[in-house]
Amino acid sequence: MNTKISLAALTLCFSGVAFAQEEKSENPLKISGYAETYFQYDANNPDNNSRPGFIYSHNRNNEVSLNLGFVKANFETEKVRANIAIAAGSYMNANYAAEPGVLKNVYEANIGFKLARNQNLWITAGILPSHIGYESAIGADCFTLTRSIMAENSPYFEAGAKITYISPSGQWELTGLYLNGWQRIERVDGNTTPSFGHQIVYRPSSKFSINSSSFIGNDKAYNVRQKRYFHDLYAAYDLTSKVKLLAGFDIGWEQAALQSDEYNKWHGASVMAQLMATDKLNFAVRGEYYQDKKGIIIASGTSNGFETYGVSLNADYKIYPNLMWRTEIKNYTSEDAVFAKNTAEVSDTSFSIVTALAIKF
Protein backbone atom coordinates (compact mmCIF):
# COMPACT_ATOMS: atom_id res chain seq x y z
CA MET A 1 0.00 0.00 0.00
CA ASN A 2 1.31 3.46 -0.89
CA THR A 3 1.29 5.36 2.41
CA LYS A 4 2.26 8.72 0.97
CA ILE A 5 -0.50 11.34 0.98
CA SER A 6 -0.75 13.54 -2.08
CA LEU A 7 -1.72 17.06 -1.04
CA ALA A 8 -3.13 17.70 -4.49
CA ALA A 9 -5.31 14.59 -4.31
CA LEU A 10 -6.47 15.50 -0.81
CA THR A 11 -7.36 19.02 -1.96
CA LEU A 12 -9.25 17.65 -4.96
CA CYS A 13 -11.18 15.21 -2.75
CA PHE A 14 -12.21 17.89 -0.27
CA SER A 15 -12.97 20.36 -3.06
CA GLY A 16 -15.49 17.88 -4.49
CA VAL A 17 -17.37 18.01 -1.21
CA ALA A 18 -17.03 21.79 -1.02
CA PHE A 19 -18.64 22.13 -4.47
CA ALA A 20 -21.89 20.80 -3.01
CA GLN A 21 -21.74 23.22 -0.09
CA GLU A 22 -23.09 26.74 -0.49
CA GLU A 23 -22.85 27.85 3.11
CA LYS A 24 -19.40 29.41 2.88
CA SER A 25 -17.68 31.25 0.06
CA GLU A 26 -14.24 31.05 1.71
CA ASN A 27 -11.97 28.07 1.18
CA PRO A 28 -13.15 25.36 3.61
CA LEU A 29 -9.82 23.51 3.43
CA LYS A 30 -6.98 24.52 5.75
CA ILE A 31 -3.52 22.97 6.07
CA SER A 32 -1.65 23.29 9.37
CA GLY A 33 1.15 21.60 11.26
CA TYR A 34 2.98 21.18 14.53
CA ALA A 35 6.47 20.07 15.53
CA GLU A 36 8.18 19.72 18.89
CA THR A 37 11.82 18.74 19.33
CA TYR A 38 13.42 18.20 22.73
CA PHE A 39 16.53 17.18 24.69
CA GLN A 40 16.20 15.54 28.10
CA TYR A 41 18.61 14.68 30.89
CA ASP A 42 17.59 12.04 33.44
CA ALA A 43 19.84 11.95 36.51
CA ASN A 44 19.34 8.17 36.76
CA ASN A 45 20.79 7.86 33.23
CA PRO A 46 19.05 4.56 32.32
CA ASP A 47 20.97 2.24 30.00
CA ASN A 48 18.22 2.09 27.38
CA ASN A 49 18.07 5.90 27.08
CA SER A 50 14.35 5.81 27.86
CA ARG A 51 12.41 7.46 30.63
CA PRO A 52 10.39 5.23 33.02
CA GLY A 53 7.90 2.86 31.37
CA PHE A 54 4.85 4.86 32.46
CA ILE A 55 6.08 7.89 30.44
CA TYR A 56 4.86 8.03 26.82
CA SER A 57 5.68 11.62 25.82
CA HIS A 58 9.20 13.08 25.85
CA ASN A 59 10.40 9.62 26.82
CA ARG A 60 13.86 9.59 25.22
CA ASN A 61 16.87 10.45 27.40
CA ASN A 62 20.19 12.07 26.60
CA GLU A 63 19.46 12.68 22.91
CA VAL A 64 17.89 15.27 20.65
CA SER A 65 14.54 13.82 19.61
CA LEU A 66 11.27 14.68 17.92
CA ASN A 67 8.37 14.23 20.35
CA LEU A 68 5.58 14.93 17.89
CA GLY A 69 5.39 16.33 14.41
CA PHE A 70 2.35 16.28 12.14
CA VAL A 71 0.76 17.86 9.10
CA LYS A 72 -3.01 18.26 9.27
CA ALA A 73 -5.73 18.95 6.73
CA ASN A 74 -8.99 20.35 8.10
CA PHE A 75 -12.15 20.73 6.04
CA GLU A 76 -15.13 22.56 7.52
CA THR A 77 -18.44 23.93 6.26
CA GLU A 78 -21.75 24.66 7.97
CA LYS A 79 -22.82 21.01 7.79
CA VAL A 80 -19.70 18.89 7.19
CA ARG A 81 -16.25 18.72 8.76
CA ALA A 82 -13.28 16.39 8.44
CA ASN A 83 -9.75 16.13 9.81
CA ILE A 84 -6.74 14.06 8.83
CA ALA A 85 -3.26 14.33 10.37
CA ILE A 86 -0.21 12.17 9.69
CA ALA A 87 2.45 12.19 12.41
CA ALA A 88 5.84 10.90 13.57
CA GLY A 89 7.97 11.14 16.71
CA SER A 90 8.73 9.41 20.01
CA TYR A 91 5.17 10.15 21.17
CA MET A 92 3.79 8.19 18.20
CA ASN A 93 6.26 5.32 18.70
CA ALA A 94 5.24 4.91 22.34
CA ASN A 95 1.48 5.47 22.17
CA TYR A 96 0.73 3.73 18.86
CA ALA A 97 3.01 0.72 19.39
CA ALA A 98 0.05 -1.69 19.49
CA GLU A 99 -1.46 -0.46 16.22
CA PRO A 100 -0.76 -2.30 12.95
CA GLY A 101 0.95 -0.97 9.82
CA VAL A 102 0.25 2.58 8.67
CA LEU A 103 -2.16 3.19 11.57
CA LYS A 104 0.94 3.82 13.70
CA ASN A 105 1.28 7.20 11.97
CA VAL A 106 -2.37 8.35 11.92
CA TYR A 107 -2.65 11.04 14.56
CA GLU A 108 -6.21 11.97 13.61
CA ALA A 109 -8.70 10.98 10.90
CA ASN A 110 -12.41 11.68 11.30
CA ILE A 111 -15.53 12.89 9.52
CA GLY A 112 -18.51 14.69 11.06
CA PHE A 113 -21.85 16.06 9.95
CA LYS A 114 -24.49 18.29 11.48
CA LEU A 115 -27.77 16.58 12.36
CA ALA A 116 -30.08 19.57 12.76
CA ARG A 117 -30.24 22.88 10.93
CA ASN A 118 -31.10 24.97 14.00
CA GLN A 119 -29.19 23.02 16.66
CA ASN A 120 -25.44 22.55 17.27
CA LEU A 121 -25.75 18.75 17.14
CA TRP A 122 -23.06 16.70 15.41
CA ILE A 123 -22.12 13.08 14.75
CA THR A 124 -18.39 12.41 14.27
CA ALA A 125 -16.65 9.10 13.54
CA GLY A 126 -13.06 7.95 13.06
CA ILE A 127 -9.80 8.42 14.96
CA LEU A 128 -10.34 11.22 17.47
CA PRO A 129 -8.49 13.10 20.20
CA SER A 130 -9.38 11.67 23.60
CA HIS A 131 -12.39 13.07 25.46
CA ILE A 132 -10.53 12.40 28.74
CA GLY A 133 -8.22 14.87 30.51
CA TYR A 134 -7.14 18.49 30.15
CA GLU A 135 -3.66 17.75 28.72
CA SER A 136 -3.32 16.93 25.04
CA ALA A 137 -0.43 15.51 23.02
CA ILE A 138 0.23 19.01 21.61
CA GLY A 139 2.64 20.37 24.19
CA ALA A 140 2.29 24.00 23.14
CA ASP A 141 -1.38 23.87 24.22
CA CYS A 142 -0.49 22.71 27.75
CA PHE A 143 0.72 24.62 30.81
CA THR A 144 3.83 22.44 31.18
CA LEU A 145 6.32 20.96 28.72
CA THR A 146 5.76 17.35 29.82
CA ARG A 147 2.48 15.66 30.69
CA SER A 148 1.31 14.56 34.15
CA ILE A 149 1.28 10.88 35.13
CA MET A 150 -2.53 11.05 34.94
CA ALA A 151 -2.43 12.20 31.32
CA GLU A 152 0.27 9.71 30.34
CA ASN A 153 -1.76 6.79 31.67
CA SER A 154 -5.19 7.62 30.30
CA PRO A 155 -6.09 7.77 26.60
CA TYR A 156 -4.53 10.41 24.36
CA PHE A 157 -6.62 9.23 21.39
CA GLU A 158 -9.58 6.97 20.64
CA ALA A 159 -11.42 5.43 17.71
CA GLY A 160 -15.17 5.21 17.41
CA ALA A 161 -18.16 7.49 16.98
CA LYS A 162 -19.64 10.27 19.08
CA ILE A 163 -22.67 12.52 19.17
CA THR A 164 -22.12 16.04 20.53
CA TYR A 165 -24.57 18.77 21.48
CA ILE A 166 -23.61 22.35 22.39
CA SER A 167 -26.32 24.55 23.89
CA PRO A 168 -27.18 27.88 22.19
CA SER A 169 -25.53 29.79 25.05
CA GLY A 170 -22.36 27.70 24.75
CA GLN A 171 -22.46 26.92 28.47
CA TRP A 172 -23.21 23.21 28.07
CA GLU A 173 -21.46 20.63 25.90
CA LEU A 174 -22.78 17.05 26.04
CA THR A 175 -21.13 14.07 24.31
CA GLY A 176 -21.86 10.34 24.16
CA LEU A 177 -19.28 7.95 22.68
CA TYR A 178 -19.07 4.43 21.24
CA LEU A 179 -15.41 3.32 21.33
CA ASN A 180 -13.17 0.49 20.15
CA GLY A 181 -11.35 0.35 23.47
CA TRP A 182 -8.99 2.10 25.86
CA GLN A 183 -6.68 4.11 23.56
CA ARG A 184 -7.22 1.75 20.64
CA ILE A 185 -7.68 2.22 16.93
CA GLU A 186 -8.13 -1.51 16.36
CA ARG A 187 -9.63 -3.74 19.05
CA VAL A 188 -7.53 -6.39 20.76
CA ASP A 189 -7.82 -9.76 19.02
CA GLY A 190 -10.66 -11.71 20.59
CA ASN A 191 -12.42 -8.65 21.97
CA THR A 192 -15.96 -8.36 20.58
CA THR A 193 -17.32 -6.05 23.26
CA PRO A 194 -17.87 -2.33 22.66
CA SER A 195 -16.79 0.41 25.04
CA PHE A 196 -18.65 3.59 25.89
CA GLY A 197 -17.93 7.03 27.27
CA HIS A 198 -19.45 10.38 28.10
CA GLN A 199 -18.29 13.97 28.42
CA ILE A 200 -20.10 16.88 30.04
CA VAL A 201 -18.55 20.35 29.97
CA TYR A 202 -20.14 23.27 31.83
CA ARG A 203 -18.87 26.81 31.18
CA PRO A 204 -20.82 29.25 33.38
CA SER A 205 -18.46 32.08 32.38
CA SER A 206 -15.49 32.76 30.15
CA LYS A 207 -13.23 32.36 33.21
CA PHE A 208 -14.43 29.02 34.57
CA SER A 209 -15.22 25.55 33.23
CA ILE A 210 -15.73 22.11 34.72
CA ASN A 211 -15.47 18.79 32.89
CA SER A 212 -16.72 15.26 33.62
CA SER A 213 -15.59 12.38 31.38
CA SER A 214 -15.88 8.61 31.65
CA PHE A 215 -14.91 5.30 30.06
CA ILE A 216 -16.82 2.02 30.50
CA GLY A 217 -15.74 -1.15 28.77
CA ASN A 218 -13.39 -4.11 28.44
CA ASP A 219 -10.00 -3.83 26.76
CA LYS A 220 -9.06 -7.52 26.75
CA ALA A 221 -10.05 -10.61 24.77
CA TYR A 222 -13.59 -11.81 25.50
CA ASN A 223 -12.51 -15.00 27.29
CA VAL A 224 -10.45 -13.01 29.83
CA ARG A 225 -12.57 -9.86 29.83
CA GLN A 226 -12.50 -7.54 32.81
CA LYS A 227 -14.90 -4.63 33.11
CA ARG A 228 -13.25 -1.26 33.52
CA TYR A 229 -14.91 1.88 34.87
CA PHE A 230 -13.03 5.17 34.77
CA HIS A 231 -13.93 8.76 35.57
CA ASP A 232 -12.01 11.99 35.01
CA LEU A 233 -13.04 15.28 36.63
CA TYR A 234 -11.26 18.60 36.20
CA ALA A 235 -11.84 22.33 36.50
CA ALA A 236 -10.14 25.33 34.89
CA TYR A 237 -10.24 28.84 36.32
CA ASP A 238 -8.71 32.12 35.18
CA LEU A 239 -7.89 33.75 38.49
CA THR A 240 -6.78 36.96 36.73
CA SER A 241 -5.87 37.88 33.16
CA LYS A 242 -2.34 36.63 33.91
CA VAL A 243 -2.91 33.69 36.28
CA LYS A 244 -4.63 30.44 35.26
CA LEU A 245 -5.39 27.41 37.42
CA LEU A 246 -6.16 23.77 36.58
CA ALA A 247 -7.03 20.89 38.91
CA GLY A 248 -8.04 17.33 38.09
CA PHE A 249 -8.80 13.97 39.66
CA ASP A 250 -8.96 10.52 38.03
CA ILE A 251 -10.29 7.29 39.48
CA GLY A 252 -10.75 3.86 37.93
CA TRP A 253 -11.89 0.35 38.80
CA GLU A 254 -11.29 -2.92 36.98
CA GLN A 255 -12.54 -6.42 37.75
CA ALA A 256 -9.90 -8.48 39.55
CA ALA A 257 -10.65 -11.42 37.23
CA LEU A 258 -13.22 -12.68 34.74
CA GLN A 259 -16.72 -12.57 36.31
CA SER A 260 -15.25 -11.50 39.65
CA ASP A 261 -17.24 -9.43 42.12
CA GLU A 262 -14.02 -7.79 43.31
CA TYR A 263 -12.52 -4.68 41.71
CA ASN A 264 -9.04 -3.21 41.84
CA LYS A 265 -8.76 0.59 42.02
CA TRP A 266 -6.29 3.24 40.90
CA HIS A 267 -6.43 7.03 41.15
CA GLY A 268 -4.46 10.21 40.54
CA ALA A 269 -4.63 13.95 41.04
CA SER A 270 -2.79 16.99 39.73
CA VAL A 271 -2.87 20.76 40.26
CA MET A 272 -1.30 23.33 37.93
CA ALA A 273 -0.84 27.08 37.89
CA GLN A 274 0.40 29.29 35.07
CA LEU A 275 1.69 32.85 35.37
CA MET A 276 1.97 34.97 32.22
CA ALA A 277 4.74 37.29 33.39
CA THR A 278 4.99 39.18 30.09
CA ASP A 279 3.62 38.81 26.57
CA LYS A 280 6.53 36.47 25.80
CA LEU A 281 7.43 34.84 29.13
CA ASN A 282 5.29 32.30 31.03
CA PHE A 283 5.95 30.26 34.16
CA ALA A 284 4.07 27.18 35.40
CA VAL A 285 4.17 24.78 38.32
CA ARG A 286 2.57 21.36 38.73
CA GLY A 287 2.08 19.07 41.71
CA GLU A 288 0.77 15.54 41.22
CA TYR A 289 0.11 12.17 42.84
CA TYR A 290 -0.66 8.75 41.35
CA GLN A 291 -1.43 5.43 43.04
CA ASP A 292 -1.90 2.04 41.41
CA LYS A 293 -1.24 -0.56 44.09
CA LYS A 294 -2.46 -3.53 42.01
CA GLY A 295 -0.61 -2.58 38.84
CA ILE A 296 -3.70 -2.25 36.65
CA ILE A 297 -2.30 0.62 34.58
CA ILE A 298 1.31 0.87 35.85
CA ALA A 299 2.85 -2.47 36.82
CA SER A 300 5.74 -1.83 39.22
CA GLY A 301 6.26 -5.37 40.51
CA THR A 302 6.97 -4.02 43.99
CA SER A 303 5.36 -4.83 47.32
CA ASN A 304 3.53 -1.51 47.64
CA GLY A 305 2.65 -1.20 43.98
CA PHE A 306 3.05 2.11 42.20
CA GLU A 307 2.69 5.21 44.39
CA THR A 308 4.46 8.35 43.20
CA TYR A 309 4.50 12.08 43.93
CA GLY A 310 5.75 14.59 41.38
CA VAL A 311 6.55 18.28 41.17
CA SER A 312 7.67 20.28 38.14
CA LEU A 313 8.64 23.86 37.31
CA ASN A 314 8.25 25.20 33.79
CA ALA A 315 9.38 28.31 31.87
CA ASP A 316 8.26 29.24 28.35
CA TYR A 317 9.61 31.95 26.08
CA LYS A 318 7.89 32.91 22.82
CA ILE A 319 10.68 33.61 20.38
CA TYR A 320 8.06 34.41 17.76
CA PRO A 321 4.24 34.24 18.04
CA ASN A 322 4.24 30.67 16.66
CA LEU A 323 7.62 29.49 18.03
CA MET A 324 8.13 28.66 21.71
CA TRP A 325 11.21 27.65 23.70
CA ARG A 326 10.28 25.63 26.78
CA THR A 327 12.26 24.27 29.75
CA GLU A 328 11.09 22.10 32.63
CA ILE A 329 12.64 20.71 35.80
CA LYS A 330 10.81 17.70 37.25
CA ASN A 331 11.23 15.32 40.17
CA TYR A 332 9.38 12.11 41.03
CA THR A 333 9.47 10.46 44.46
CA SER A 334 8.09 6.93 44.79
CA GLU A 335 7.11 4.76 47.75
CA ASP A 336 9.25 1.95 46.29
CA ALA A 337 12.34 1.91 44.08
CA VAL A 338 10.72 1.81 40.62
CA PHE A 339 13.08 3.97 38.51
CA ALA A 340 15.84 2.21 36.56
CA LYS A 341 19.38 3.56 36.80
CA ASN A 342 22.45 3.11 34.60
CA THR A 343 23.30 -0.19 36.31
CA ALA A 344 21.19 -3.04 37.69
CA GLU A 345 20.20 -0.71 40.50
CA VAL A 346 16.88 1.07 40.86
CA SER A 347 15.98 4.29 42.65
CA ASP A 348 12.95 5.70 44.46
CA THR A 349 13.52 9.13 42.86
CA SER A 350 13.75 10.41 39.31
CA PHE A 351 15.08 13.89 38.55
CA SER A 352 15.04 15.26 35.01
CA ILE A 353 15.57 18.44 33.00
CA VAL A 354 14.09 18.81 29.54
CA THR A 355 14.17 21.65 27.03
CA ALA A 356 12.15 21.88 23.84
CA LEU A 357 11.31 23.96 20.79
CA ALA A 358 7.66 23.90 19.64
CA ILE A 359 6.27 25.48 16.49
CA LYS A 360 2.78 25.76 15.02
CA PHE A 361 2.21 26.63 11.39
Helices and strands as residue ranges (DSSP letters): H 7-19, E 29-42, E 64-76, E 80-88, H 90-95, G 101-105, E 106-114, E 120-129, G 139-141, H 149-152, E 157-166, E 172-179, E 195-205, E 208-217, G 222-224, E 228-238, E 243-255, E 263-276, E 281-292, E 306-320, E 323-334, E 339-340, E 346-347, E 349-360
